[in-house]
Amino acid sequence: MSYDDWRYNDFNTKLRQEVLKILLHKYGHQLEGTEPKYSTKSIYECAHDWISQGHKTSFGVVKYYEAYYK
């Protein structure tokens, strides 16, 4: 990865933080216990994929997570 990778520019870094905040708030509390319903890995992979696909807002990320990572 180089420093000029568009997925890691200032805008996308802030968007990634927003997406992670949304997903962790919605699903993070369900990570605890002996058999977690959702994994931290799936949440971070979803955020990475969301940004890599070129999304410009976080709108729809919960539906995307539910469709592809749940």
Number of C-alpha atoms within 10 A of each C-alpha: 6 6 8 8 8 14 19 17 12 10 11 18 14 12 21 23 13 15 25 21 15 17 20 17 11 11 18 18 12 15 14 11 8 6 9 12 13 17 17 15 10 15 22 16 14 23 24 15 14 21 20 13 9 11 14 11 14 17 10 11 18 16 11 14 18 10 9 9 15 13
